[in-house]
């Protein structure tokens, strides 16, 4: 399954999730005993304009984390039982970063770190900031996360355990 910007998925062992990140951020979480987990791909820290319709929107960090909280509550688990990774927030246009323009990547990173801490998720690994895109793959059955950076460097964060 491919996550596009704003997408969210939570599932079981038959799920492999892929995404490509720039200034966006992905949260990946996994329950080692139940072998369930998920990934989100949020674009902005929070919604600045009130929503025209009710409901959660995975484009925003605070909504994406709420979507995780709803999913894990439905199966009777708690955030502290999950091992969590946080990826992305790369500056995509470093030479053009001037003035007082909002730093979307930096805001996305700060929001993710703050929300995960606030709700009691165990942050096991991060790969944040820098420049260029990242390709991320998550195998829910094993908790294996593989990251390929813009420079083509491939690394495995290993299992989320």
FENKARA-V686987 format. One record per residue. RES is the residue in three letters. SS is DSSP state (A for helix, B for strand, O for the rest). PHI is phi as a letter, one per 20 degrees, with the letter a starting at -180 (none if undefined). Layout:
RES SS PHI
RES SS PHI
//
This chain:
UNK O none
UNK B d
UNK O e
UNK O e
UNK O g
UNK O n
UNK O e
UNK B b
UNK B b
UNK B c
UNK B b
UNK O d
UNK O f
UNK O e
UNK O d
UNK B c
UNK B d
UNK B c
UNK B b
UNK B c
UNK B d
UNK O d
UNK O e
UNK O f
UNK B c
UNK B d
UNK B d
UNK B c
UNK B c
UNK B b
UNK B d
UNK O f
UNK O f
UNK O e
UNK O l
UNK B c
UNK B r
UNK B a
UNK B b
UNK B c
UNK B c
UNK B e
UNK O d
UNK B c
UNK O f
UNK O b
UNK O f
UNK O e
UNK O d
UNK O g
UNK O f
UNK O f
UNK O c
UNK O f
UNK O o
UNK O e
UNK O c
UNK O f
UNK O f
UNK B d
UNK A g
UNK A f
UNK A f
UNK A f
UNK A f
UNK A f
UNK A f
UNK A f
UNK A g
UNK A f
UNK A f
UNK A f
UNK A f
UNK A g
UNK O d
UNK O m
UNK O d
UNK O c
UNK A g
UNK A f
UNK A e
UNK O d
UNK B d
UNK B c
UNK B c
UNK B c
UNK B c
UNK B o
UNK O m
UNK O e
UNK B f
UNK O e
UNK O c
UNK A g
UNK A f
UNK A e
UNK O f
UNK O c
UNK O m
UNK O d
UNK O f
UNK O f
UNK O d
UNK A g
UNK A f
UNK A f
UNK A f
UNK A f
UNK A f
UNK A g
UNK A f
UNK A f
UNK A f
UNK A f
UNK A f
UNK A f
UNK A f
UNK A g
UNK O e
UNK O n
UNK O f
UNK B e
UNK B e
UNK B e
UNK B b
UNK B c
UNK B b
UNK B c
UNK O m
UNK O m
UNK B c
UNK O n
UNK O e
UNK B c
UNK B d
UNK B c
UNK B c
UNK B c
UNK B d
UNK O f
UNK O g
UNK O d
UNK O n
UNK B f
UNK B d
UNK B c
UNK B c
UNK B d
UNK B e
UNK O g
UNK O e
UNK O n
UNK O f
UNK B d
UNK B c
UNK B d
UNK B f
UNK B m
UNK B f
UNK O f
UNK O f
//
